[in-house]
C-alpha cells in the first residue's frame, strides 16, 4: 500500500507565525499548547501547502491564513510518497502564487498525483471534514472510493440454477434486465388475455338455426303455367295487328274504288265517225279496264270485310278468354312471389346456419390452438419469473457483499448506499450513514471525530493509500481507534506554549 508521510513543516507569515518556524513530524506526533498557540495552524499549513485550501476545503481561505503583519506567506513541507522523498513549497506574494516541487516550478494539477482528490484526501486528513459535507457530497466521495462488487463475485455466491439463468440470458445490468423482463412479462400476460378470449368465445353458447327445406315443385309448375299464359296473351296482340292491317287494306280498297268511279265519270272523250256518222268513245278501253278493276276491288273488299268480321268476332271471344287468363296470371304471379320469398328465407336461414357452423368449427380450432399457445406462454412466464427472482437474488447478494466489504473497515459507523425496492426487486440509490445508529447531524463533536476516523480507515483501505491524519481537538475524545497511518494529534493544554513532539510507536 502506498503511503504519504509528512516529515517536516516549515512556515513563515502563516497565521500567528510571522517569523519562520519549523517542526519535525513522526509516524505519531503530539501537538500541545494552550488556545491560540497554533495547534490547528500546523494542520492548516500542511493542507494549504499540499492542496491550496484550509482544513475544510475552502480555496479562498488564503487571505485568512496570512499573518496580519506579513505581506507574504510561505509553507514548505518535506514528505515521502510511495517511498520517494519530495520537497514542496507554496507561497503567495501580493497577488502572485508560486508552487515549487522538488526545486522546480509546478502547478496544482501536478500535485494531484500525491493527493488524488481533494475531498478524498481531506476526508482522511481531517476527521471532521466528512461530517461537514452535504449528503450528496459525502455520497460522491464514497462512490469514488468504494470498489464495485463485481458480477462474477456475486455469481460465486448465487444458487447454481439462478446463476445459470442469468448467464444464459446475457445478463448485464440488474435494473435494466428487470425492466426488460417486466416488459416481457406484461406482453405475455396481454397475449394470454387475448388468447383466453378465443377459449371464452368457444364456451359461449351459439344459437344455430335448424336446417329448413323448400319444395320447388309448386313453384316450377306455376312458373311454367305463367310462361304459357304470357305466350297466349302475346298471341292476342298478334291478332290485333292482323285486324289493324286488314282494316288498313280494306280502307285502301274503298279509297281506290271511289277514286276509280270518280275518274270514270269524268271520262267523256267522244267523236263522230266521218263516214258513218257513228259516235265513237275514245275512253272505251280505259273504262272497260276500270270496270274490271272495280269488280276486282269489290270482290277483294268483300273478302276483306268478311275476314275482318271473322277476326273481330274471334278477337271478342279471345278478349273474354284473355281477361280470365290475366286474372289467373296475376294470381299465379302473386303466389310465385310468396313462394320465392319463402325460398329466399329458407336459403338465408340455411346460409346463416352454414356460416355459424363454420364459425363454430373455426372457434373450436382457435380455442384448441389458443389453449396450446397459452400453455407455452405460461411456461415462458414461469421462466421469466424465475429470471426475475434470479436478479432479485443477485441484487440481494450484491447488497450484502457491498455491506460486508464496507463494514469490515468500520465499527460503529454503518453506511447504506442502496436499497432493494420490495415491489420490483430493483436496487435503488438510498444514501444513509449512521454512527451508533444515529444520524450524523445529531452527533456530538467527539462522535463526529470518531465517525470521521472510521470513515478515514475505510477510505484508506479502499484506495490503497495511507494519508496522514490531523486529529484536532483530540482532548474531546478519550478513547478512539485510529487507522494505521501517520497521525498528528493536537490537544489543548492550559498555560502551555506550542510544543510538537514525535512519539515513538
C-alpha positions in Angstrom: 0.0 0.0 0.0 1.3 3.5 -0.9 1.8 6.0 1.9 2.3 9.7 2.2 4.2 10.8 5.3 5.0 14.4 6.3 8.5 14.6 7.8 8.9 18.4 8.3 6.8 21.5 8.1 8.3 25.0 7.8 6.2 28.2 7.6 6.6 31.9 7.6 3.9 34.6 7.7 1.3 31.9 8.2 -1.4 32.8 10.6 0.2 33.5 14.0 3.7 32.6 12.8 5.1 35.9 11.4 8.7 34.6 11.6 9.9 31.3 10.3 9.1 28.2 12.3 9.9 24.6 11.6 8.5 21.3 13.0 9.7 17.8 12.7 7.0 15.2 12.5 7.0 11.5 13.1 4.7 8.5 12.5 2.8 9.8 15.5 3.2 13.4 16.5 1.7 15.1 19.6 0.9 18.8 19.3 0.0 20.5 22.6 -0.5 24.0 23.7 -3.0 26.5 25.1 -5.7 28.1 23.0 -4.3 30.3 20.2 -0.8 28.9 20.3 -1.0 27.5 16.7 -2.0 23.8 17.1 -4.6 24.0 14.3 -2.3 26.2 12.3 0.1 23.3 11.9 -2.7 21.2 10.4 -3.9 24.0 8.1 -0.3 24.7 6.9 0.0 21.1 5.6 -3.4 21.3 3.9 -2.7 24.7 2.4 0.7 23.7 1.1 -0.5 20.5 -0.5 -4.0 21.4 -1.6 -4.1 25.2 -1.6 -7.1 25.3 0.8 -7.9 25.2 4.5 -8.9 22.1 6.6 -12.4 22.3 5.2 -11.5 22.6 1.5 -12.0 26.4 1.2 -9.6 27.5 -1.5 -10.4 31.2 -0.9 -9.1 31.0 2.7 -5.5 32.1 1.8 -6.2 35.7 2.8 -7.4 34.5 6.2 -4.3 32.3 6.6 -1.7 35.1 6.0 -0.3 36.6 9.2 -1.8 40.1 9.8 1.7 41.7 9.9 3.1 39.9 6.8 2.8 40.8 3.1 3.6 37.3 2.0 3.1 33.7 3.2 5.2 30.6 2.6 4.8 27.0 3.7 7.3 24.2 2.9 6.9 20.5 3.6 9.2 17.6 3.3 7.3 14.4 2.7 7.7 10.8 1.5 5.2 9.4 -1.1 5.5 5.8 -2.3 9.0 5.6 -0.7 10.2 8.7 -2.6 11.3 11.9 -0.9 9.8 15.2 -2.0 10.0 18.8 -1.1 7.0 21.1 -1.7 6.9 24.9 -1.3 3.8 27.0 -1.7 3.9 30.8 -1.3 1.9 33.9 -2.1 3.5 37.3 -2.5 0.9 40.0 -3.2 -1.4 38.6 -5.8 1.0 36.0 -7.1 1.0 32.4 -6.1 4.0 30.1 -6.5 4.5 26.4 -6.2 7.8 24.6 -6.3 8.1 20.8 -6.2 11.5 19.3 -5.7 13.0 22.7 -6.7 11.1 23.1 -9.9 8.1 25.3 -10.6 4.9 23.3 -10.5 1.1 23.7 -10.7 -1.8 22.5 -8.6 -2.6 19.9 -11.3 0.9 18.4 -10.8 0.2 17.9 -7.1 -2.9 15.8 -7.8 -0.6 12.8 -8.3 0.0 12.9 -4.5 -3.4 13.7 -3.0 -5.5 12.1 -5.8 -8.7 14.0 -4.9 -9.3 16.9 -2.6 -12.4 15.6 -1.0 -11.0 12.1 -0.5 -7.7 13.4 1.0 -9.5 15.8 3.4 -11.9 13.0 4.4 -8.9 11.2 5.7 -6.7 14.1 6.8 -9.4 15.9 8.7 -11.8 13.5 10.6 -14.3 16.4 11.0 -14.4 17.1 7.2 -16.6 14.2 6.1 -19.4 15.1 8.6 -19.3 18.7 7.2 -20.2 17.6 3.7 -23.7 17.6 2.3 -25.3 14.1 1.9 -24.8 14.4 -1.9 -21.1 15.4 -1.5 -20.5 12.6 1.1 -22.1 10.0 -1.2 -19.9 11.2 -4.1 -16.8 10.7 -2.0 -17.8 7.2 -1.1 -18.8 6.3 -4.6 -15.4 7.4 -5.8 -13.5 5.2 -3.4 -15.7 2.1 -2.8 -15.0 -0.8 -5.1 -17.9 -2.1 -7.1 -18.9 -5.6 -6.2 -18.2 -7.5 -9.5 -20.8 -9.6 -11.3 -18.5 -12.6 -11.1 -18.2 -12.2 -7.3 -22.0 -12.1 -6.9 -22.3 -15.1 -9.2 -20.0 -17.1 -6.9 -22.5 -16.7 -4.0 -25.6 -17.4 -6.1 -27.5 -20.7 -6.4 -26.4 -22.6 -9.5 -29.9 -22.5 -11.1 -30.3 -18.8 -10.8 -26.7 -18.1 -11.8 -27.0 -20.2 -15.0 -30.3 -18.5 -15.8 -28.7 -15.1 -15.8 -25.6 -16.2 -17.8 -27.8 -17.9 -20.4 -29.9 -14.7 -20.8 -26.9 -12.4 -21.4 -27.4 -10.7 -18.0 -25.6 -7.3 -17.7 -27.2 -4.5 -15.7 -29.7 -5.7 -13.0 -32.2 -2.9 -13.1 -32.2 -2.8 -16.9 -32.6 -6.6 -17.0 -35.5 -6.4 -14.6 -37.2 -3.6 -16.6 -36.9 -5.7 -19.8 -38.2 -8.8 -18.1 -41.2 -7.0 -16.6 -42.0 -5.6 -20.0 -41.8 -9.1 -21.5 -44.0 -10.4 -18.7 -46.6 -7.7 -19.3 -46.6 -8.5 -23.0 -47.0 -12.3 -22.3 -49.9 -11.5 -19.9 -51.6 -9.4 -22.6 -51.1 -12.2 -25.1 -52.6 -14.8 -22.7 -55.6 -12.5 -22.1 -56.1 -12.1 -25.9 -55.9 -15.9 -26.4 -58.2 -16.6 -23.5 -60.8 -14.6 -25.5 -60.9 -17.4 -28.1 -61.5 -20.0 -25.3 -64.2 -17.9 -23.8 -65.8 -17.4 -27.2 -65.8 -21.1 -27.8 -67.5 -21.7 -24.5 -70.2 -19.2 -25.2 -73.5 -20.8 -26.4 -74.1 -20.2 -30.1 -77.7 -20.2 -31.3 -77.6 -22.2 -34.6 -81.0 -22.4 -36.5 -82.4 -25.7 -37.7 -81.9 -26.6 -41.3 -85.0 -25.8 -43.4 -86.3 -27.5 -46.6 -88.1 -25.9 -49.6 -90.0 -27.9 -52.3 -89.6 -26.3 -55.7 -92.4 -28.4 -57.3 -95.3 -25.9 -57.0 -93.0 -23.0 -57.9 -91.8 -24.7 -61.1 -95.3 -25.7 -62.1 -96.6 -22.2 -61.6 -93.7 -20.7 -63.5 -94.4 -23.0 -66.4 -98.1 -22.0 -66.4 -97.3 -18.3 -66.1 -94.9 -18.6 -69.1 -97.7 -20.4 -71.1 -100.3 -17.7 -70.3 -97.9 -14.9 -71.2 -97.3 -16.6 -74.6 -101.0 -16.9 -75.2 -101.6 -13.3 -74.3 -98.8 -12.4 -76.6 -100.7 -14.2 -79.5 -103.7 -11.9 -78.8 -101.5 -8.9 -79.6 -100.7 -10.6 -82.9 -104.5 -10.8 -83.7 -104.9 -7.1 -83.0 -102.1 -6.5 -85.6 -104.0 -8.6 -88.2 -107.2 -6.7 -87.6 -105.4 -3.4 -87.9 -103.7 -4.4 -91.1 -107.0 -5.8 -92.5 -108.8 -2.5 -91.8 -106.0 -0.6 -93.5 -106.2 -2.7 -96.6 -110.0 -2.5 -96.7 -109.8 1.2 -96.3 -107.3 1.3 -99.2 -109.7 -0.6 -101.5 -112.5 1.7 -100.6 -110.5 4.7 -101.4 -109.3 3.2 -104.7 -112.9 2.2 -105.6 -114.2 5.7 -105.0 -111.4 7.2 -107.0 -111.9 5.0 -110.0 -115.7 5.8 -110.0 -114.9 9.4 -110.0 -112.4 9.1 -112.8 -114.9 7.1 -114.9 -117.5 9.8 -114.6 -115.0 12.4 -115.7 -114.0 10.5 -118.9 -116.0 11.9 -121.8 -113.8 11.9 -124.9 -116.3 11.0 -127.7 -116.2 11.8 -131.6 -118.4 11.0 -134.6 -117.2 8.8 -137.4 -116.9 10.9 -140.6 -118.0 8.1 -142.7 -121.0 6.7 -140.9 -121.6 9.4 -138.5 -121.5 7.0 -135.6 -120.4 8.3 -132.2 -117.1 6.8 -131.1 -116.0 6.7 -127.3 -112.2 7.3 -127.1 -112.1 6.1 -123.4 -113.9 2.9 -124.0 -111.0 0.6 -123.5 -109.8 2.5 -120.4 -113.3 2.5 -119.0 -113.6 -1.3 -119.5 -110.3 -1.8 -117.7 -111.5 0.4 -114.9 -114.7 -1.6 -114.7 -112.8 -4.8 -114.4 -110.7 -3.2 -111.6 -113.8 -2.0 -109.8 -115.2 -5.6 -109.9 -111.9 -6.9 -108.7 -111.8 -4.3 -105.9 -115.3 -5.1 -104.9 -114.6 -8.8 -104.8 -111.5 -8.4 -102.7 -113.1 -5.8 -100.5 -115.9 -8.2 -99.8 -113.4 -10.9 -98.9 -111.5 -8.5 -96.6 -114.8 -7.4 -95.0 -115.7 -11.0 -94.3 -112.2 -11.6 -92.9 -112.4 -8.5 -90.7 -115.7 -9.7 -89.3 -114.2 -13.1 -88.6 -111.2 -11.5 -86.9 -113.2 -9.1 -84.9 -115.5 -11.9 -83.8 -112.5 -14.1 -82.9 -111.0 -11.1 -81.1 -114.1 -10.6 -79.0 -114.0 -14.3 -78.0 -110.3 -14.1 -77.2 -110.7 -10.9 -75.1 -113.1 -12.8 -72.8 -110.6 -15.6 -72.6 -107.7 -13.3 -72.1 -109.4 -11.5 -69.2 -109.7 -14.8 -67.4 -106.1 -15.6 -68.3 -104.9 -12.2 -66.9 -106.7 -12.7 -63.7 -105.2 -16.2 -63.5 -101.7 -14.9 -64.4 -101.9 -12.2 -61.6 -102.9 -14.8 -59.1 -100.1 -17.1 -60.2 -97.5 -14.3 -60.1 -98.6 -13.4 -56.6 -98.2 -17.0 -55.5 -94.8 -17.2 -57.2 -93.7 -14.1 -55.3 -94.8 -15.7 -52.0 -93.0 -18.9 -52.8 -89.8 -17.1 -53.9 -89.8 -15.1 -50.7 -90.3 -18.3 -48.7 -87.5 -19.9 -50.7 -85.3 -16.8 -50.0 -85.9 -17.1 -46.3 -85.1 -20.8 -46.4 -81.9 -20.1 -48.3 -80.9 -17.3 -46.0 -81.6 -19.5 -42.9 -79.5 -22.3 -44.3 -76.7 -19.9 -45.3 -76.7 -18.4 -41.8 -76.7 -22.0 -40.4 -73.8 -22.9 -42.6 -71.8 -19.8 -41.7 -72.4 -20.3 -37.9 -71.5 -23.9 -38.1 -68.3 -22.9 -39.9 -67.7 -20.2 -37.3 -68.3 -22.7 -34.5 -65.8 -25.1 -36.0 -63.2 -22.3 -36.5 -63.9 -21.2 -32.9 -63.2 -24.7 -31.7 -60.0 -24.9 -33.7 -58.9 -21.5 -32.5 -59.7 -22.4 -28.9 -57.6 -25.6 -29.2 -54.7 -23.6 -30.7 -55.1 -20.8 -28.1 -55.0 -23.3 -25.3 -51.8 -24.8 -26.6 -50.3 -21.3 -27.1 -51.4 -20.3 -23.6 -49.6 -23.3 -22.1 -46.4 -22.3 -24.0 -46.8 -18.7 -22.8 -47.4 -19.9 -19.2 -44.1 -21.8 -19.4 -42.4 -18.7 -20.7 -44.0 -16.7 -17.8 -42.5 -19.2 -15.3 -39.1 -18.8 -17.0 -39.2 -15.0 -16.9 -40.4 -15.0 -13.2 -37.5 -17.3 -12.4 -35.2 -14.9 -14.2 -36.7 -12.0 -12.2 -36.2 -14.0 -9.0 -32.6 -14.7 -10.0 -32.0 -10.9 -10.4 -33.6 -10.3 -7.0 -31.2 -12.8 -5.5 -28.4 -11.2 -7.4 -29.3 -7.7 -6.0 -29.7 -9.1 -2.5 -26.3 -10.8 -2.6 -24.7 -7.8 -4.1 -26.1 -5.5 -1.4 -24.9 -8.0 1.3 -21.4 -8.3 -0.2 -21.2 -4.5 -0.6 -22.2 -4.1 3.1 -19.6 -6.7 4.1 -16.9 -5.0 2.1 -17.7 -1.7 3.8 -18.3 -2.9 7.3 -15.1 -4.8 7.7 -13.3 -1.5 8.0 -16.0 0.1 10.2 -17.0 -0.4 13.9 -19.9 1.8 14.9 -20.4 3.5 11.6 -22.9 1.9 9.2 -23.3 3.0 5.6 -26.0 2.2 3.1 -25.7 3.3 -0.5 -28.5 1.3 -2.0 -31.7 -0.5 -1.0 -33.9 -3.1 -2.7 -37.3 -1.9 -3.7 -39.7 -4.6 -2.4 -42.3 -4.2 -5.1 -39.8 -4.6 -8.1 -36.6 -6.1 -6.7 -34.6 -3.2 -8.1 -31.6 -1.7 -6.5 -32.2 1.9 -5.8 -29.8 4.6 -4.6 -30.5 5.3 -0.9 -27.7 7.0 0.9 -27.8 6.6 4.6 -24.9 6.9 7.1 -25.2 6.4 10.8 -22.9 6.4 13.8 -24.0 4.1 16.7 -27.5 4.2 14.9 -27.6 8.0 15.0 -27.8 10.4 12.1 -24.6 12.5 11.5 -26.4 15.8 12.0 -27.3 14.9 15.7 -23.8 13.7 16.7 -21.7 15.4 19.3 -18.3 16.8 18.3 -16.5 13.8 19.8 -18.8 11.4 18.0 -18.2 13.2 14.7 -14.4 12.8 15.1 -14.7 9.1 16.0 -17.0 8.6 13.0 -14.6 10.5 10.8 -11.7 8.2 11.9 -13.7 5.2 10.9 -14.6 6.8 7.5 -10.9 7.6 7.1 -9.9 4.0 7.8 -12.5 2.8 5.2 -11.2 5.2 2.5 -7.5 4.3 3.2 -8.2 0.6 2.7 -10.4 1.2 -0.4 -8.0 3.5 -2.3 -4.8 1.7 -1.0 -3.1 4.9 0.0 -2.2 5.8 3.6 -2.6 9.6 4.0 -1.8 11.4 7.3 -4.5 12.3 9.8 -4.6 15.6 11.6 -6.7 15.0 14.8 -7.6 18.4 16.1 -9.3 18.9 19.4 -8.2 15.5 20.4 -8.8 16.3 24.1 -12.6 16.0 23.3 -12.3 12.2 22.8 -10.9 9.9 25.5 -10.8 6.6 23.5 -10.6 6.1 19.8 -9.2 3.7 17.2 -7.1 5.4 14.6 -6.1 3.9 11.2 -2.6 2.5 10.8 -1.2 5.7 9.2 0.7 8.9 10.2 -1.3 10.7 12.8 -0.8 14.3 14.1 -2.7 14.7 17.4 -3.5 18.3 18.6 -4.6 18.8 22.2 -5.3 21.8 24.4 -3.1 22.1 27.4 -3.7 25.0 29.7 -0.9 27.6 30.1 1.3 25.6 27.7 3.2 27.1 24.8 3.1 25.2 21.5 5.1 22.0 21.6 5.4 19.5 18.8 6.8 16.1 19.9 7.5 13.0 17.8 6.3 9.9 19.7 7.9 6.5 19.4 5.3 3.9 18.4 
